[in-house]
Amino acid sequence: MRITVRSIENDISNLLSFAKQYSYANGNTGKIVINKTTGNISFIDTDSNLNRKVIANVTLPDGYNFLENFDLLISNKGVISADTIVIKDINGEYHKVTISVGVDLINIY
């Protein structure tokens, strides 16, 4: 089970890193959508209001849940909002993936 938890945490971390890089490289805004009901976390390119498309997603295995539904916005510079994603595992233990302030791309204005 420890391997499953680490795998999930790494998958979410990789999705967040990919989303930041994608938004920066393409100059598009995006958002991370966490759906508690389906156990899915998705990265959506939101640059076009007419053609919003899911670029990547991670689905939790059976028995694992997100604690809440929410969205994280990503700017076209690849900057993501600071927040914490909490996962409840099959044994009822909680695990966190934290997005910290100040670890995004460094821009000089």
N, C-alpha and C positions, 0 to 999 in steps of 0.2 A: 504494500500500500504506500510506503514511503516513496517508492519510485514513481507511482502514479501521481502523487501530490507534486513532486519535483517536476515531473513532465508537464503537468498542467500549468504550474507557475512559469516554467520556461516557455511554453507555448504562448501564454498571455504576454509575457515580456517580449518575446520575438514579434508578436503581432503589433504591440505598441511601438517598438523600434521601427518595424517595417512601415507602419502608418506615418510616423514622423518623417522618415526618409522619403517616402512616396510623395507626401504633400510638399515637401521642400523641393524635390527634384522636378516635380510637375507644376509647381506653382499653384496647386489646387488646395482649397479648403477641404476638410473632412471631419468625420466624427466617429468615435468609437461608441457603439450602441451595445449596452449590456441588457439582455433579456432574461430575467429571473425565471420566467415560466418555461422557456425552451432550453435554458442552460446554455445559451449561445452568446458569444461576444463577436461583434462584426465591425469591420472597418468599412465605412461608406465614403466614397468620393462625393462631396456635396458642392462641387464647384458650379454645377449646372442645376438649377431648380427643376428643369424638365427631365434630365437624364441622370438621376442619382443612382449610382451603381455600387453594389457590394463588391469590394476588391478582395477581401480576405475575411475568414472567420475561424473561430475555434468553438467547438461544442464540448461541453463537459461530459464525462462518462456518467452512466447511471449511478445514482446515489450521491452525486456531487451537485451543489447548488450555489448560485450567486445569492447574496442576501437581499439585493435590491436592484430594481431597474434604474438605469441612468445613462446619460450620454456625456462623453468627454469631447470637447471641441478641439480641433487641430487647425492651426492657422496655415496659410499658404507658405509660411516660413518654416513649417515643421515644429512649431511650438505647441505643446500639449498642456492642457490644464493639469495642475497638481491635484491629486486625489488618491484614494485608496480603494482597491477592489478587494472585497472580502469573499472568500469561498468557504463553504461548509462541506467537509468531507463526509464520507460514508459512516464514520464513527462519531460524527457530531463535533469534531474539532474544527476550529477556524484557522484559516490561512490568509495572509494578506499579500497583495502585490501593490506596492506603494510607488506612486509617481511623485518624485520630489521636485521642489522648486529649484531652479538653477542648474539642472542637468541637461537642458535643451541645447540646441544650436546656439552658438555665440554670435550675436550680430552687433555690429558697430553702427550706430545711427548718428 
